[in-house]
Amino acid sequence: MISWNIANSKESPNSWYFPSFEIQEYLLPIINVGGQNFNEYGQTKYSIEDCRRLINTIHFAKETLTMMPKAVVRYETIEKGLASLDKNGIITTLDNLSSAAELAIKQETCLVFYGD
């Protein structure tokens, strides 16, 4: 699964990764706002401007999820068919991504995604 960290940082919070392949598959098209497409097996770098776009996109996605009355998001996965995703798990992952993007902006560096 893909994890992320601030460029040139040796430490990464334990929560900076996608908690499941299904949540990763669900969120990648939503958060793919960078200048380059995600490399699921290598590195993808988000510039400061990419991080700003990411934060705006996350805000909109969280707002949309919050308005949904159900606690489960139904999603058609590529390999497993229909999956039930925990809405709170998705929101927590988006919060972690937003925190990382905000930190990258504050430190004036890139946010780096690491594929597996």
N, C-alpha and C positions, 0 to 999 in steps of 0.2 A: 504494500500500500504506500501511497505517497505521504511523505512528511514534509515539514517546512521549517525554516529557520532564518534568522537574520544573517546576511552575508558577513563573513569574518567573525562570526560568533562561535565560540566553542561550546557554549551551553544552550540547551534547548529545553523548554518546559516539556514535561512528560505528555502534555495534552496536545502538542502540535503535530497531529497526524489525523488522518481520516479513520474513524473508529471501525468502519466496516467497508468492504468492497462495494456494497450496495449504496451506502451513503456517498462514497467517493464517486461512483458512477452517476449518481443523481446530481451531485453538486458540480462536477467538473464542467459541464456545459454552461452552468450559471456563472461560475467564477472565472471562466476563460476570457478575461478582459485584457490580457497583456498583449504586447507587441508580437509575441510568438505563441504558437500553440503549445499546449502542455506536452512534454515528453514524459510519458508514463514510466519509462525505464531509465531515464537519465535526469539531467538537471534542467529546470526552467527558472529563469530569473525574471522577477518583476521589478521594474524601475520604480522610482518614487512616483512618477506619473501613473504607472500601472497600479501602484498601491492606492493611489487616490481614487481611481476608477473602481478598484476592488471594494474599497470601503463603501462607496456609493451604491454599488451593486448589492453588497451584503445588506445594507440598510433596507433597500427595497425588498429583497428576498425575505428578510426577517419580518418586515411589516406584513407581507403577503401571508407568510406562515402563521403569524400571530392571529390574523383574521380568520383562519380556518378553524371551524368549531371542533373538528375531530383531532384526537391525539395521535392518529396514525396517518401517514402519507402513503398512498398506494402508488407504486411505481413499477413500470414494465422494464425489467432489467434485460440486458443483452443476452445473457446465457441462462438465467434461472427463471425467466418468466416474471409473473406478477409477484412483487415483494411488498411487505408492509414495513415501512420505516418509521421509527419513533420520531415524532415531530420535535420533541425536546432535544433528542440527540443531534438532529440536524441543526437546530438553533444553537446548541452549545458549540458545535463544530464551526458554525459561522462566527460566533463570538470569538473563538480562538483565532480564526483567520483574521478577523478585524483587528484584534489586539496585536497580532504579529505585524500586520500592515501598518498600523499606527506607530509601532515601535520602529519599523524600518524608516518611516518618514521622519520620525523624531531624530534618529541616528544618521539621517541622510545617507542611507545605503539601500541595497537591494533586499528584497525578500526572495529567498531561494527555495524552490520546491524540489524534493529529491524523490525520484521514482525508485521502484524496487526491481 
